[in-house]
């Protein structure tokens, strides 16, 4: 896998193209204490997310919405980088496999499956610290270009 300096370089270049207006990473990413851990240019991004008490559901496991948010917080930045443009998630389909206790550190990997000039299909996996699958997901995103705004 490519090093994280490549990620920083591509983020800097993208932010220059966007006129310095993009918050990258966004507050929703940093509020989860997420961190970028691996990146392959325009094709995959891996993020680590610690499971905190604020993310727990009534039975003491990570709430599914937070798992989906961790996936979206990985696919979202990848969509910007892959499309070289701001992007919007059109749909996110998540399949939950196992419960996640507090104190766990999840690894979320998003990959580009297919890319057109304006659209992107991504797949993702969430794994626990033992490498067990926690959830999988697919998503579609679309580039938001200035000429498409009305």
Order of alpha helices (4+ residues) and beta strands (2+ residues): alpha-alpha-beta-beta-alpha-beta-beta-beta-beta
